[in-house]
Amino acid sequence: MYRFQEIWGNASLVAQLRTAVAGGRTSHAYLFFGGEGAGKRLIANAFAKALQCTASRQGDCCDSCKGCLAFDHGNHPDVIYVRGEKKTLGVEEIREQILETVDLKPYQYARKIYIIEKADTMTVQAQNALLKTLEEPPAYALFLLLAQREELFLPTILSRVVTMKLSPLSEGLVAEYLQKHTALSAEESGLYAACAQGRIGQALALTEDESFRKMREDILDMLKALPSMTEADAYLLAKDLEGYKNDLRFLDIMELWYRDLLAAKSLRQEKYLIQKDRKDDIFHGATEPAAVLAKKANAVAEARKRLALNGNFRLTMEVMLMECKEKNQ
């Protein structure tokens, strides 16, 4: 577990890290950023484990030395995970988990590695507290910051780390991974891969998320019924959607629905559908002109943009639903 060779995708990023390990030349700090489930923790763990391996110098770990075994068992003395108990990482947590120990030499290995999870939740005060150590780190210290959003860091922090962006994988690659590592069928793997938007970790999480399955069924039933609803009933749906206000994955489900409607309309073959378990509903709903279906898909995309700009949720949903209901646009 936790080996570079087991990482799927982001080949150039992984190759860069392997070269650093093999050559023994690393920066003192790295920022890995990408969406939830993109593989940040996996890559950071593989990097840390390879650096603490006492046997291999081929750019990956040996998986059998004392350092590798300690890492796999979660009790490596010189790999420290920095985590917050609240929604943010505050200055006290940075002081207690990093600053008070960073000047102590490694317990047993050549490096002392700090893996800061959800580093983009650090407050400004916490980032400033960490800054001095990033400016003048001990020679043995290495900091791996994991984050979803690069823009939440102070420019002074970004100037002192090597920034590494994790790119989404293709749906095909994610589906292939799911088929290889789970008991899902090819159809199910394709569905979860599409919903995960190129993130293997997110796809795996979705396969075990009963709330997501229920959400999907509810949203698809709503979309199936929407064209025949009265305007009054469609407006009421906006209120129902408020239950998903803090879980915008319902918009992913809606976008996938219209994507399949367009595929059914234009290509007329089941093999091009992602949601094959709903093929009858999809072909039944793909009776409108392609231009109309494209406008409905665009209405969902525009709703996402408005919500990202802090638009009023209820109003945004009402506008989106009215646009998705109309048969002649």
PADREN-193386 format. One line per 8 residues: number of its first residue (from 1); for each residue x, y, z of C-alpha. Coordinates in pm, 1 decimal. Layout:
N
NUM = X/Y/Z  ... $
This chain:
329
1 = 0.0/0.0/0.0  104.6/362.0/-57.4  340.9/307.4/-348.2  390.9/536.8/-646.4  340.0/244.8/-883.1  -12.5/197.2/-747.8  -122.8/553.8/-825.7  -352.4/595.4/-1122.4 $
9 = -320.2/909.4/-1333.7  -120.1/1231.2/-1279.8  176.7/1054.5/-1436.0  398.4/1362.2/-1481.9  343.8/1475.6/-1122.7  425.2/1129.1/-987.7  732.0/1105.5/-1212.6  857.9/1436.7/-1073.8 $
17 = 822.7/1310.9/-717.0  990.3/980.2/-797.6  1284.2/1163.7/-949.0  1313.9/1376.5/-636.0  1314.6/1065.3/-417.3  1565.7/879.1/-632.8  1800.8/1177.0/-647.1  1760.8/1267.8/-282.8 $
25 = 1681.2/1626.2/-379.4  1349.3/1758.2/-257.7  1205.8/2094.4/-168.2  1127.1/2167.1/195.7  753.9/2215.1/123.9  494.7/2097.1/-128.7  133.3/2193.9/-183.5  -85.0/1924.2/-339.9 $
33 = -420.3/2063.1/-443.8  -721.8/1919.5/-623.1  -1087.2/1838.3/-565.9  -1216.8/1611.6/-292.3  -1118.6/1253.2/-365.2  -857.6/1353.4/-624.8  -581.9/1152.6/-455.3  -393.3/1418.2/-259.0 $
41 = -357.4/1208.5/54.8  -258.1/898.9/-141.7  17.6/1082.2/-328.5  143.4/1257.2/-13.5  153.8/925.0/171.0  340.2/753.9/-114.2  590.0/1041.6/-123.9  643.6/1040.8/252.5 $
49 = 677.7/663.5/268.4  930.3/657.2/-16.0  1137.5/929.6/151.1  1141.6/740.5/482.4  1224.5/406.2/320.1  1566.8/289.4/441.2  1628.9/32.6/169.3  1520.4/157.5/-172.5 $
57 = 1663.7/445.6/-372.5  1485.5/372.4/-698.0  1218.2/638.3/-662.3  973.7/423.7/-466.7  960.8/239.4/-135.7  1067.0/-121.8/-79.8  754.9/-204.5/124.7  949.5/-429.8/361.4 $
65 = 1204.8/-227.0/560.4  1145.2/-105.4/914.5  1047.3/241.1/791.6  793.5/109.4/539.0  637.3/-127.8/790.2  608.8/146.4/1053.3  442.9/374.9/797.5  193.5/108.2/689.1 $
73 = 101.9/37.2/1049.9  33.9/406.4/1113.1  294.7/448.4/1385.5  589.7/602.2/1203.9  761.3/826.7/1460.6  881.5/1085.3/1209.3  568.1/1129.8/997.4  325.7/1366.6/1169.9 $
81 = -29.6/1429.0/1048.6  -159.6/1776.3/1128.3  -537.6/1784.4/1162.8  -794.3/2023.5/1301.9  -1093.9/1935.8/1514.4  -1301.3/2225.5/1377.3  -1380.8/2355.7/1030.9  -1062.1/2561.9/1033.7 $
89 = -702.4/2504.3/1136.1  -626.7/2773.3/1390.0  -302.1/2924.2/1509.2  -304.8/2721.5/1831.8  -326.6/2395.9/1639.4  -36.5/2496.5/1415.9  169.9/2589.1/1719.9  88.6/2271.8/1911.5 $
97 = 119.4/2026.5/1623.3  409.0/2183.4/1431.4  591.3/2477.9/1585.2  646.8/2322.7/1927.6  807.1/2009.0/1779.6  970.1/2112.9/1453.4  1300.1/2209.2/1617.3  1329.6/1863.9/1774.6 $
105 = 1539.5/1641.8/1550.1  1382.0/1331.1/1393.7  1334.0/1047.9/1637.0  1482.8/774.8/1422.4  1492.7/865.6/1052.8  1666.8/1120.2/832.9  1357.5/1334.0/780.6  1073.6/1470.2/985.0 $
113 = 766.3/1497.1/762.1  455.2/1697.1/846.0  143.8/1620.7/639.5  -103.5/1906.7/685.7  -453.4/1791.6/590.1  -709.5/2047.1/473.6  -434.4/2305.7/477.3  -653.6/2554.7/292.3 $
121 = -867.1/2582.8/605.9  -580.0/2746.3/794.9  -676.6/3088.6/922.4  -468.4/3389.1/821.7  -314.1/3387.8/1169.1  -228.0/3018.3/1136.7  -67.8/3071.9/795.3  139.6/3358.7/930.2 $
129 = 247.6/3143.0/1224.1  363.7/2871.1/983.3  531.2/3118.8/749.4  847.0/3174.5/954.4  915.6/2801.4/966.3  863.2/2773.8/589.4  1106.4/3060.5/541.4  1377.5/2904.9/759.9 $
137 = 1298.2/2534.9/798.0  1531.1/2287.8/969.7  1725.9/2089.0/711.3  1549.3/1766.5/808.5  1192.0/1905.1/796.6  952.6/1852.2/506.0  600.6/1992.7/484.6  327.5/1844.8/265.1 $
145 = 17.9/2065.6/245.7  -303.2/1908.7/114.9  -577.2/2138.7/-9.9  -871.4/2174.6/-243.6  -831.5/2545.4/-319.5  -499.8/2710.9/-392.0  -643.5/3063.7/-382.4  -715.4/3042.6/-8.0 $
153 = -345.4/3061.8/76.1  -154.0/3380.6/140.7  81.1/3476.0/-146.9  371.7/3452.2/97.2  284.4/3087.2/167.5  250.2/3003.7/-201.7  588.6/3159.8/-275.5  756.4/2914.2/-38.5 $
161 = 606.6/2584.8/-153.1  626.2/2377.4/-468.4  270.4/2377.0/-600.6  148.0/2054.7/-757.1  -200.7/2044.9/-908.7  -376.1/1709.7/-935.5  -569.1/1685.8/-1261.3  -900.6/1499.5/-1295.4 $
169 = -871.4/1159.7/-1461.8  -1074.1/1050.3/-1760.4  -1404.8/881.8/-1688.3  -1274.4/573.8/-1864.1  -972.3/546.7/-1634.7  -1183.8/591.9/-1321.4  -1431.4/330.2/-1444.7  -1144.9/92.0/-1518.1 $
177 = -1012.6/139.3/-1165.6  -1354.0/69.5/-1014.8  -1396.6/-247.9/-1216.9  -1054.3/-368.5/-1106.6  -1086.7/-282.3/-737.9  -1457.3/-329.5/-661.9  -1738.4/-571.7/-739.1  -1923.5/-315.6/-953.5 $
185 = -2042.0/-403.4/-1301.2  -1915.1/-216.4/-1605.5  -2238.6/-12.9/-1617.3  -2221.6/78.5/-1248.6  -1854.4/167.4/-1276.9  -1926.2/399.4/-1567.6  -2205.2/570.1/-1374.7  -2000.8/634.4/-1061.9 $
193 = -1701.2/742.1/-1270.2  -1915.8/1002.4/-1444.5  -2057.2/1131.4/-1115.4  -1710.2/1151.8/-959.0  -1579.0/1393.2/-1224.3  -1240.6/1231.2/-1263.0  -1165.0/1160.1/-895.1  -1111.6/799.7/-793.3 $
201 = -1146.5/870.7/-422.8  -1477.4/1044.1/-482.3  -1598.9/754.9/-697.1  -1515.9/505.3/-422.8  -1693.7/720.1/-165.6  -2005.0/740.0/-383.1  -2025.3/362.4/-416.3  -2071.6/340.2/-37.6 $
209 = -2294.9/646.3/2.0  -2656.4/542.9/47.6  -2765.8/906.5/70.1  -2622.6/969.5/-277.0  -2815.5/675.9/-422.4  -3137.2/804.7/-269.9  -3065.6/1156.2/-392.2  -3008.4/1026.8/-742.0 $
217 = -3336.2/835.5/-746.8  -3527.8/1137.2/-614.9  -3371.4/1381.3/-862.4  -3418.0/1151.8/-1162.1  -3782.2/1088.7/-1069.8  -3829.7/1465.0/-1045.7  -3671.0/1527.4/-1385.5  -3877.9/1254.1/-1544.1 $
225 = -4199.5/1413.4/-1415.8  -4100.9/1778.2/-1465.5  -4212.5/1828.9/-1829.8  -4571.9/1727.6/-1753.8  -4604.2/1929.5/-1431.8  -4797.6/2250.4/-1394.8  -4595.9/2564.4/-1325.8  -4731.3/2572.0/-972.1 $
233 = -4608.6/2219.8/-902.7  -4271.0/2298.4/-1060.2  -4231.5/2600.5/-832.8  -4296.4/2376.3/-532.2  -4005.9/2157.2/-638.2  -3772.7/2448.6/-564.4  -3871.3/2418.3/-200.6  -3804.1/2044.1/-206.6 $
241 = -3456.6/2106.8/-349.2  -3369.4/2320.3/-49.0  -3302.8/1990.7/127.4  -2996.8/1961.9/-98.1  -2878.7/2318.0/-44.2  -2557.7/2198.6/118.5  -2500.9/1910.7/-120.7  -2478.1/2035.7/-476.8 $
249 = -2415.7/1691.0/-616.2  -2779.4/1702.6/-724.8  -2668.1/1940.3/-1000.3  -2417.8/1677.9/-1121.0  -2706.4/1431.5/-1143.7  -2916.4/1680.0/-1339.7  -2634.5/1758.2/-1581.6  -2576.9/1386.9/-1639.9 $
257 = -2948.7/1340.8/-1711.8  -2949.8/1602.0/-1985.1  -2622.2/1471.7/-2121.1  -2785.2/1129.7/-2163.7  -3098.1/1282.1/-2316.6  -2882.3/1454.0/-2577.3  -2690.1/1132.6/-2642.9  -3014.5/939.7/-2686.8 $
265 = -3156.0/1209.6/-2913.8  -2850.8/1241.3/-3135.8  -2695.6/893.2/-3135.3  -3001.6/674.4/-3063.4  -2798.5/387.1/-2920.9  -2793.0/258.1/-2565.4  -2415.6/209.3/-2564.5  -2365.3/587.9/-2557.0 $
273 = -2567.4/632.3/-2238.3  -2401.6/657.3/-1898.5  -2713.1/588.0/-1693.9  -2810.3/265.9/-1863.7  -3021.4/165.4/-1565.5  -3256.2/449.9/-1668.3  -3243.5/386.4/-2041.9  -3622.4/354.1/-2083.1 $
281 = -3685.5/688.1/-1909.4  -3405.2/851.1/-2108.1  -3525.7/740.9/-2449.5  -3882.1/832.5/-2353.7  -3767.0/1180.0/-2248.2  -3547.8/1241.0/-2553.2  -3838.7/1351.7/-2772.2  -3769.7/1725.1/-2768.5 $
289 = -3540.3/1891.1/-3021.9  -3169.2/1868.7/-2939.6  -3149.4/2247.4/-2918.3  -3416.1/2249.1/-2646.8  -3239.1/1979.3/-2448.6  -2910.7/2168.8/-2480.1  -3075.2/2482.5/-2340.6  -3205.0/2285.2/-2044.1 $
297 = -2858.0/2147.5/-1978.2  -2727.9/2502.1/-1996.6  -2990.8/2614.6/-1744.1  -2843.1/2371.2/-1490.6  -2491.0/2494.2/-1563.5  -2601.9/2855.6/-1519.4  -2768.0/2769.3/-1187.3  -2437.5/2625.6/-1067.5 $
305 = -2259.7/2947.0/-1163.1  -2515.0/3164.8/-984.0  -2486.7/2956.3/-666.9  -2107.5/2982.9/-683.3  -2154.7/3361.2/-678.8  -2374.9/3329.4/-366.7  -2699.6/3369.5/-554.8  -3023.8/3313.0/-365.4 $
313 = -3077.6/2935.6/-364.0  -3457.8/2929.4/-380.6  -3477.5/3188.2/-656.9  -3201.7/3017.5/-853.9  -3383.5/2686.1/-833.1  -3713.1/2841.1/-941.6  -3553.2/2997.6/-1249.9  -3370.6/2674.1/-1337.0 $
321 = -3680.3/2457.8/-1298.7  -3893.5/2688.2/-1512.4  -3632.3/2674.6/-1787.4  -3605.4/2296.7/-1761.0  -3983.3/2257.0/-1769.7  -4050.0/2456.7/-2084.5  -4100.2/2243.7/-2393.3  -4053.2/2521.5/-2648.3 $
329 = -3772.1/2759.0/-2574.3 $
